[in-house]
Amino acid sequence: MSRRHATQEEPEINITPMLDIVFIMLIFFIVTTTFVRETGVTVEKPEASTAESRPRGNILIGVDSDNQVWMSGSQIELSDVRTQVQRARAENPEGSVILISDKGARTGTLVDVMDQVQAAGVRRMAISAEQVGGGG
């Protein structure tokens, strides 16, 4: 007489709830992420003793030492600044405009960019400067 052994099933780990949580967290981080847009050019900023840090500047416009205007990682024409700023403001109406100018750039180019930004409907903007002592 042979005995029949009852086969027991091995316990399984159900990972479906864990995957649900991971996907929910992924969606949360995608929705709450603030995308930082860089100008696309490295500039040497002038120094100012009254410079302060503004980490929430969302619309960055750069002017390099060759007086070329940069925005969102690409060089743009001065005449395109107004439409680019209007488009960026439509995406993020609360975003502030920060002008980043190389200290070797002409002041006239910076003033022309400021005029284009104001023509786009922005009344307040900041000019980026390096804190005296290299603080940022």
GULUMZA-772355 format. One record per residue: residue number from 0; residue in three letters; chain; x, y, z of N, C-alpha, C, O in turn. Coordinates in nm, 2 decimals. Example, Ala and Ser with C-alpha at 12.3 -4.5 7.8 and 13.67 -1.06 7.14 Angstrom:
2
(0 'ALA' 'A' (1.32 -0.57 0.78) (1.23 -0.45 0.78) (1.32 -0.33 0.78) (1.42 -0.33 0.85))
(1 'SER' 'A' (1.28 -0.22 0.71) (1.37 -0.11 0.71) (1.29 0.00 0.79) (1.34 0.11 0.80))
! end
This chain:
136
(0 'MET' 'A' (0.08 -0.12 0.00) (0.00 0.00 0.00) (0.09 0.12 0.00) (0.17 0.15 0.09))
(1 'SER' 'A' (0.07 0.20 -0.10) (0.15 0.32 -0.11) (0.06 0.44 -0.06) (-0.06 0.44 -0.08))
(2 'ARG' 'A' (0.12 0.52 0.01) (0.05 0.64 0.06) (0.06 0.75 -0.04) (0.17 0.77 -0.10))
(3 'ARG' 'A' (-0.04 0.82 -0.06) (-0.04 0.93 -0.14) (0.00 1.06 -0.06) (-0.06 1.08 0.04))
(4 'HIS' 'A' (0.09 1.12 -0.11) (0.13 1.25 -0.05) (0.05 1.36 -0.10) (0.04 1.38 -0.23))
(5 'ALA' 'A' (0.00 1.44 -0.02) (-0.08 1.56 -0.06) (0.03 1.66 -0.11) (0.11 1.70 -0.03))
(6 'THR' 'A' (0.01 1.71 -0.23) (0.10 1.81 -0.28) (0.05 1.94 -0.23) (-0.06 1.98 -0.25))
(7 'GLN' 'A' (0.14 2.01 -0.17) (0.11 2.15 -0.12) (0.16 2.25 -0.23) (0.27 2.23 -0.28))
(8 'GLU' 'A' (0.08 2.35 -0.25) (0.13 2.45 -0.34) (0.23 2.54 -0.27) (0.21 2.57 -0.15))
(9 'GLU' 'A' (0.33 2.59 -0.34) (0.42 2.68 -0.28) (0.35 2.82 -0.27) (0.28 2.86 -0.36))
(10 'PRO' 'A' (0.38 2.89 -0.17) (0.32 3.02 -0.16) (0.38 3.12 -0.26) (0.49 3.11 -0.29))
(11 'GLU' 'A' (0.29 3.20 -0.32) (0.33 3.30 -0.42) (0.32 3.44 -0.36) (0.23 3.47 -0.28))
(12 'ILE' 'A' (0.41 3.52 -0.41) (0.40 3.66 -0.37) (0.33 3.74 -0.48) (0.37 3.74 -0.59))
(13 'ASN' 'A' (0.23 3.81 -0.44) (0.15 3.89 -0.53) (0.21 4.03 -0.54) (0.21 4.10 -0.44))
(14 'ILE' 'A' (0.27 4.07 -0.65) (0.33 4.20 -0.66) (0.24 4.30 -0.72) (0.29 4.42 -0.74))
(15 'THR' 'A' (0.12 4.27 -0.75) (0.03 4.37 -0.82) (0.01 4.49 -0.73) (0.02 4.60 -0.78))
(16 'PRO' 'A' (-0.01 4.48 -0.60) (-0.03 4.60 -0.52) (0.10 4.69 -0.52) (0.09 4.81 -0.52))
(17 'MET' 'A' (0.21 4.63 -0.52) (0.34 4.70 -0.52) (0.35 4.78 -0.65) (0.39 4.89 -0.65))
(18 'LEU' 'A' (0.32 4.72 -0.76) (0.33 4.78 -0.89) (0.23 4.90 -0.90) (0.26 5.01 -0.95))
(19 'ASP' 'A' (0.11 4.88 -0.84) (0.01 4.99 -0.84) (0.07 5.11 -0.76) (0.05 5.23 -0.81))
(20 'ILE' 'A' (0.13 5.09 -0.65) (0.19 5.20 -0.57) (0.30 5.27 -0.65) (0.32 5.39 -0.65))
(21 'VAL' 'A' (0.39 5.19 -0.72) (0.50 5.25 -0.79) (0.44 5.33 -0.91) (0.50 5.44 -0.93))
(22 'PHE' 'A' (0.34 5.29 -0.98) (0.29 5.37 -1.08) (0.22 5.49 -1.03) (0.23 5.60 -1.10))
(23 'ILE' 'A' (0.15 5.49 -0.92) (0.09 5.61 -0.86) (0.20 5.71 -0.82) (0.18 5.83 -0.84))
(24 'MET' 'A' (0.31 5.66 -0.76) (0.42 5.75 -0.73) (0.48 5.81 -0.85) (0.52 5.93 -0.85))
(25 'LEU' 'A' (0.50 5.73 -0.96) (0.55 5.78 -1.08) (0.47 5.90 -1.14) (0.52 6.00 -1.18))
(26 'ILE' 'A' (0.34 5.87 -1.14) (0.25 5.98 -1.19) (0.25 6.10 -1.10) (0.25 6.21 -1.16))
(27 'PHE' 'A' (0.26 6.08 -0.97) (0.27 6.20 -0.88) (0.39 6.28 -0.91) (0.39 6.40 -0.92))
(28 'PHE' 'A' (0.51 6.22 -0.93) (0.63 6.29 -0.95) (0.63 6.36 -1.09) (0.69 6.46 -1.10))
(29 'ILE' 'A' (0.57 6.30 -1.18) (0.57 6.36 -1.32) (0.48 6.48 -1.31) (0.52 6.59 -1.37))
(30 'VAL' 'A' (0.37 6.48 -1.24) (0.28 6.59 -1.24) (0.34 6.71 -1.15) (0.32 6.82 -1.19))
(31 'THR' 'A' (0.41 6.68 -1.05) (0.46 6.78 -0.96) (0.59 6.83 -0.99) (0.64 6.92 -0.93))
(32 'THR' 'A' (0.66 6.78 -1.10) (0.79 6.82 -1.13) (0.79 6.96 -1.20) (0.70 6.98 -1.29))
(33 'THR' 'A' (0.88 7.05 -1.16) (0.90 7.17 -1.23) (1.01 7.16 -1.32) (1.12 7.12 -1.28))
(34 'PHE' 'A' (0.99 7.18 -1.45) (1.10 7.17 -1.55) (1.18 7.30 -1.56) (1.12 7.40 -1.58))
(35 'VAL' 'A' (1.31 7.29 -1.54) (1.39 7.41 -1.55) (1.44 7.42 -1.69) (1.50 7.32 -1.75))
(36 'ARG' 'A' (1.43 7.53 -1.74) (1.47 7.56 -1.88) (1.60 7.65 -1.87) (1.59 7.75 -1.81))
(37 'GLU' 'A' (1.70 7.60 -1.93) (1.83 7.68 -1.93) (1.83 7.76 -2.06) (1.76 7.74 -2.15))
(38 'THR' 'A' (1.92 7.86 -2.05) (1.94 7.95 -2.17) (2.01 7.88 -2.28) (1.99 7.91 -2.40))
(39 'GLY' 'A' (2.10 7.79 -2.25) (2.18 7.72 -2.35) (2.32 7.78 -2.38) (2.39 7.74 -2.47))
(40 'VAL' 'A' (2.35 7.88 -2.30) (2.48 7.94 -2.32) (2.54 7.97 -2.18) (2.47 8.00 -2.09))
(41 'THR' 'A' (2.68 7.96 -2.18) (2.74 7.99 -2.05) (2.80 8.13 -2.06) (2.87 8.17 -2.15))
(42 'VAL' 'A' (2.76 8.21 -1.96) (2.80 8.35 -1.96) (2.88 8.38 -1.83) (2.86 8.31 -1.73))
(43 'GLU' 'A' (2.96 8.48 -1.84) (3.03 8.53 -1.72) (2.96 8.65 -1.67) (2.96 8.76 -1.73))
(44 'LYS' 'A' (2.89 8.63 -1.56) (2.80 8.73 -1.51) (2.88 8.84 -1.44) (2.99 8.82 -1.38))
(45 'PRO' 'A' (2.83 8.97 -1.45) (2.89 9.08 -1.38) (2.87 9.06 -1.23) (2.77 8.99 -1.19))
(46 'GLU' 'A' (2.95 9.12 -1.14) (2.94 9.11 -1.00) (2.86 9.22 -0.95) (2.86 9.33 -1.00))
(47 'ALA' 'A' (2.78 9.20 -0.84) (2.70 9.30 -0.78) (2.69 9.27 -0.63) (2.67 9.15 -0.59))
(48 'SER' 'A' (2.71 9.37 -0.54) (2.70 9.34 -0.40) (2.56 9.32 -0.35) (2.54 9.27 -0.24))
(49 'THR' 'A' (2.46 9.37 -0.43) (2.32 9.35 -0.39) (2.25 9.23 -0.45) (2.13 9.22 -0.44))
(50 'ALA' 'A' (2.33 9.15 -0.52) (2.27 9.03 -0.59) (2.21 8.94 -0.49) (2.26 8.92 -0.38))
(51 'GLU' 'A' (2.09 8.88 -0.52) (2.03 8.79 -0.44) (1.98 8.67 -0.52) (1.96 8.67 -0.64))
(52 'SER' 'A' (1.97 8.55 -0.45) (1.93 8.43 -0.52) (1.78 8.42 -0.54) (1.70 8.46 -0.45))
(53 'ARG' 'A' (1.74 8.39 -0.67) (1.60 8.37 -0.70) (1.59 8.23 -0.77) (1.60 8.23 -0.89))
(54 'PRO' 'A' (1.57 8.13 -0.70) (1.57 7.99 -0.75) (1.44 7.96 -0.84) (1.45 7.86 -0.91))
(55 'ARG' 'A' (1.34 8.04 -0.84) (1.21 8.01 -0.91) (1.20 8.09 -1.04) (1.09 8.10 -1.09))
(56 'GLY' 'A' (1.31 8.13 -1.10) (1.30 8.20 -1.23) (1.28 8.10 -1.34) (1.37 8.01 -1.36))
(57 'ASN' 'A' (1.16 8.10 -1.40) (1.13 8.00 -1.50) (1.16 8.03 -1.64) (1.18 7.94 -1.72))
(58 'ILE' 'A' (1.16 8.16 -1.67) (1.19 8.20 -1.81) (1.33 8.27 -1.81) (1.34 8.38 -1.77))
(59 'LEU' 'A' (1.42 8.20 -1.87) (1.56 8.25 -1.87) (1.60 8.29 -2.01) (1.58 8.21 -2.11))
(60 'ILE' 'A' (1.66 8.41 -2.02) (1.70 8.46 -2.15) (1.85 8.50 -2.13) (1.88 8.57 -2.04))
(61 'GLY' 'A' (1.94 8.44 -2.22) (2.08 8.47 -2.21) (2.13 8.56 -2.32) (2.08 8.54 -2.44))
(62 'VAL' 'A' (2.23 8.64 -2.29) (2.30 8.72 -2.39) (2.44 8.69 -2.37) (2.50 8.72 -2.27))
(63 'ASP' 'A' (2.51 8.63 -2.48) (2.65 8.60 -2.46) (2.74 8.71 -2.50) (2.70 8.82 -2.53))
(64 'SER' 'A' (2.87 8.69 -2.49) (2.97 8.79 -2.51) (2.97 8.84 -2.66) (3.02 8.95 -2.69))
(65 'ASP' 'A' (2.91 8.76 -2.75) (2.90 8.79 -2.89) (2.77 8.86 -2.92) (2.74 8.88 -3.04))
(66 'ASN' 'A' (2.69 8.90 -2.82) (2.56 8.97 -2.83) (2.46 8.88 -2.90) (2.37 8.93 -2.96))
(67 'GLN' 'A' (2.47 8.75 -2.89) (2.37 8.66 -2.94) (2.27 8.62 -2.83) (2.31 8.61 -2.71))
(68 'VAL' 'A' (2.15 8.61 -2.86) (2.04 8.59 -2.76) (2.01 8.44 -2.76) (1.99 8.38 -2.87))
(69 'TRP' 'A' (2.00 8.38 -2.64) (1.97 8.24 -2.62) (1.85 8.22 -2.53) (1.83 8.30 -2.44))
(70 'MET' 'A' (1.77 8.12 -2.57) (1.66 8.09 -2.48) (1.62 7.94 -2.51) (1.62 7.90 -2.62))
(71 'SER' 'A' (1.59 7.87 -2.41) (1.55 7.73 -2.41) (1.65 7.64 -2.49) (1.62 7.55 -2.56))
(72 'GLY' 'A' (1.78 7.67 -2.47) (1.89 7.59 -2.52) (1.92 7.62 -2.67) (2.00 7.54 -2.73))
(73 'SER' 'A' (1.86 7.72 -2.73) (1.90 7.75 -2.87) (1.91 7.90 -2.89) (1.85 7.98 -2.82))
(74 'GLN' 'A' (1.99 7.93 -2.99) (2.00 8.07 -3.02) (1.88 8.12 -3.10) (1.83 8.05 -3.19))
(75 'ILE' 'A' (1.83 8.24 -3.06) (1.72 8.30 -3.13) (1.75 8.44 -3.17) (1.84 8.50 -3.12))
(76 'GLU' 'A' (1.67 8.49 -3.27) (1.69 8.62 -3.31) (1.62 8.72 -3.21) (1.53 8.68 -3.14))
(77 'LEU' 'A' (1.67 8.84 -3.21) (1.61 8.94 -3.12) (1.46 8.96 -3.15) (1.38 8.98 -3.05))
(78 'SER' 'A' (1.42 8.95 -3.27) (1.28 8.97 -3.31) (1.19 8.86 -3.26) (1.07 8.87 -3.25))
(79 'ASP' 'A' (1.25 8.74 -3.23) (1.17 8.63 -3.18) (1.16 8.62 -3.03) (1.08 8.54 -2.97))
(80 'VAL' 'A' (1.22 8.71 -2.96) (1.22 8.71 -2.81) (1.08 8.73 -2.76) (1.03 8.66 -2.67))
(81 'ARG' 'A' (1.00 8.82 -2.82) (0.87 8.86 -2.78) (0.78 8.73 -2.79) (0.71 8.70 -2.69))
(82 'THR' 'A' (0.78 8.66 -2.90) (0.69 8.55 -2.92) (0.73 8.43 -2.83) (0.65 8.36 -2.78))
(83 'GLN' 'A' (0.86 8.41 -2.81) (0.91 8.31 -2.72) (0.87 8.33 -2.58) (0.83 8.24 -2.51))
(84 'VAL' 'A' (0.88 8.46 -2.53) (0.84 8.49 -2.40) (0.68 8.47 -2.38) (0.64 8.42 -2.28))
(85 'GLN' 'A' (0.61 8.52 -2.48) (0.46 8.50 -2.48) (0.43 8.35 -2.47) (0.33 8.32 -2.39))
(86 'ARG' 'A' (0.49 8.27 -2.54) (0.47 8.12 -2.54) (0.50 8.07 -2.41) (0.43 7.98 -2.35))
(87 'ALA' 'A' (0.62 8.11 -2.35) (0.66 8.06 -2.22) (0.56 8.10 -2.11) (0.53 8.03 -2.02))
(88 'ARG' 'A' (0.51 8.23 -2.12) (0.42 8.28 -2.02) (0.28 8.21 -2.03) (0.21 8.19 -1.93))
(89 'ALA' 'A' (0.25 8.16 -2.15) (0.12 8.09 -2.17) (0.13 7.96 -2.10) (0.03 7.91 -2.04))
(90 'GLU' 'A' (0.25 7.89 -2.10) (0.27 7.76 -2.04) (0.28 7.78 -1.89) (0.23 7.70 -1.81))
(91 'ASN' 'A' (0.34 7.89 -1.84) (0.35 7.91 -1.70) (0.33 8.06 -1.67) (0.43 8.14 -1.67))
(92 'PRO' 'A' (0.21 8.10 -1.64) (0.18 8.25 -1.62) (0.25 8.31 -1.50) (0.27 8.43 -1.49))
(93 'GLU' 'A' (0.28 8.22 -1.40) (0.35 8.27 -1.28) (0.50 8.28 -1.29) (0.56 8.33 -1.20))
(94 'GLY' 'A' (0.55 8.23 -1.40) (0.70 8.23 -1.41) (0.75 8.37 -1.43) (0.69 8.46 -1.50))
(95 'SER' 'A' (0.87 8.40 -1.37) (0.93 8.53 -1.38) (1.04 8.52 -1.49) (1.09 8.41 -1.52))
(96 'VAL' 'A' (1.07 8.64 -1.54) (1.17 8.64 -1.65) (1.31 8.69 -1.59) (1.31 8.79 -1.52))
(97 'ILE' 'A' (1.41 8.61 -1.61) (1.54 8.65 -1.57) (1.64 8.66 -1.69) (1.65 8.57 -1.77))
(98 'LEU' 'A' (1.70 8.78 -1.70) (1.79 8.80 -1.81) (1.93 8.77 -1.76) (1.98 8.82 -1.65))
(99 'ILE' 'A' (2.00 8.69 -1.83) (2.14 8.65 -1.79) (2.23 8.70 -1.90) (2.23 8.65 -2.01))
(100 'SER' 'A' (2.31 8.81 -1.87) (2.39 8.87 -1.97) (2.54 8.85 -1.93) (2.58 8.87 -1.82))
(101 'ASP' 'A' (2.62 8.82 -2.03) (2.76 8.82 -2.01) (2.81 8.96 -1.99) (2.76 9.06 -2.04))
(102 'LYS' 'A' (2.92 8.97 -1.90) (2.96 9.11 -1.87) (3.03 9.17 -1.99) (3.06 9.29 -1.99))
(103 'GLY' 'A' (3.07 9.09 -2.09) (3.13 9.14 -2.21) (3.02 9.18 -2.32) (3.06 9.23 -2.43))
(104 'ALA' 'A' (2.90 9.16 -2.29) (2.79 9.19 -2.39) (2.76 9.34 -2.39) (2.78 9.41 -2.29))
(105 'ARG' 'A' (2.72 9.38 -2.51) (2.68 9.53 -2.52) (2.56 9.56 -2.44) (2.46 9.48 -2.43))
(106 'THR' 'A' (2.56 9.67 -2.37) (2.44 9.71 -2.30) (2.32 9.73 -2.39) (2.21 9.71 -2.35))
(107 'GLY' 'A' (2.35 9.78 -2.51) (2.24 9.80 -2.60) (2.16 9.68 -2.64) (2.04 9.68 -2.65))
(108 'THR' 'A' (2.23 9.56 -2.65) (2.17 9.44 -2.68) (2.08 9.40 -2.56) (1.96 9.35 -2.58))
(109 'LEU' 'A' (2.12 9.42 -2.44) (2.04 9.38 -2.32) (1.92 9.47 -2.31) (1.81 9.42 -2.28))
(110 'VAL' 'A' (1.93 9.60 -2.35) (1.82 9.69 -2.35) (1.72 9.65 -2.45) (1.60 9.65 -2.43))
(111 'ASP' 'A' (1.77 9.61 -2.57) (1.68 9.56 -2.68) (1.60 9.44 -2.63) (1.48 9.42 -2.66))
(112 'VAL' 'A' (1.67 9.35 -2.57) (1.60 9.23 -2.51) (1.50 9.26 -2.41) (1.39 9.21 -2.41))
(113 'MET' 'A' (1.53 9.36 -2.32) (1.43 9.41 -2.22) (1.31 9.47 -2.29) (1.20 9.45 -2.24))
(114 'ASP' 'A' (1.33 9.54 -2.39) (1.22 9.60 -2.47) (1.13 9.49 -2.52) (1.00 9.50 -2.52))
(115 'GLN' 'A' (1.19 9.39 -2.58) (1.11 9.28 -2.64) (1.03 9.20 -2.53) (0.91 9.17 -2.55))
(116 'VAL' 'A' (1.09 9.19 -2.41) (1.02 9.12 -2.30) (0.91 9.20 -2.25) (0.80 9.15 -2.22))
(117 'GLN' 'A' (0.93 9.34 -2.24) (0.82 9.42 -2.20) (0.71 9.43 -2.31) (0.59 9.44 -2.27))
(118 'ALA' 'A' (0.74 9.42 -2.43) (0.64 9.41 -2.54) (0.56 9.28 -2.53) (0.45 9.28 -2.58))
(119 'ALA' 'A' (0.62 9.18 -2.47) (0.54 9.05 -2.45) (0.45 9.06 -2.33) (0.37 8.96 -2.31))
(120 'GLY' 'A' (0.45 9.17 -2.26) (0.35 9.19 -2.15) (0.41 9.17 -2.01) (0.34 9.17 -1.91))
(121 'VAL' 'A' (0.54 9.15 -2.01) (0.61 9.13 -1.88) (0.66 9.27 -1.83) (0.73 9.33 -1.90))
(122 'ARG' 'A' (0.61 9.31 -1.71) (0.65 9.44 -1.66) (0.77 9.43 -1.56) (0.84 9.52 -1.54))
(123 'ARG' 'A' (0.78 9.31 -1.50) (0.89 9.30 -1.40) (0.98 9.19 -1.44) (0.93 9.07 -1.48))
(124 'MET' 'A' (1.11 9.22 -1.44) (1.21 9.12 -1.48) (1.33 9.14 -1.39) (1.35 9.25 -1.33))
(125 'ALA' 'A' (1.42 9.04 -1.39) (1.54 9.06 -1.31) (1.66 9.03 -1.40) (1.65 8.96 -1.50))
(126 'ILE' 'A' (1.77 9.10 -1.37) (1.89 9.07 -1.44) (1.98 9.00 -1.35) (2.01 9.03 -1.23))
(127 'SER' 'A' (2.04 8.89 -1.40) (2.12 8.80 -1.32) (2.26 8.85 -1.30) (2.32 8.90 -1.40))
(128 'ALA' 'A' (2.31 8.85 -1.18) (2.45 8.89 -1.15) (2.51 8.80 -1.05) (2.44 8.73 -0.98))
(129 'GLU' 'A' (2.64 8.80 -1.05) (2.72 8.71 -0.96) (2.74 8.79 -0.83) (2.77 8.91 -0.83))
(130 'GLN' 'A' (2.71 8.73 -0.72) (2.74 8.79 -0.59) (2.88 8.82 -0.57) (2.97 8.74 -0.61))
(131 'VAL' 'A' (2.92 8.93 -0.52) (3.06 8.96 -0.49) (3.11 8.86 -0.39) (3.05 8.84 -0.29))
(132 'GLY' 'A' (3.22 8.80 -0.42) (3.27 8.69 -0.34) (3.23 8.55 -0.40) (3.27 8.45 -0.34))
(133 'GLY' 'A' (3.16 8.55 -0.52) (3.13 8.42 -0.59) (3.02 8.34 -0.53) (3.02 8.22 -0.55))
(134 'GLY' 'A' (2.93 8.40 -0.45) (2.82 8.33 -0.39) (2.71 8.28 -0.47) (2.63 8.20 -0.42))
(135 'GLY' 'A' (2.70 8.32 -0.60) (2.60 8.26 -0.68) (2.50 8.33 -0.76) (2.42 8.27 -0.82))
! end
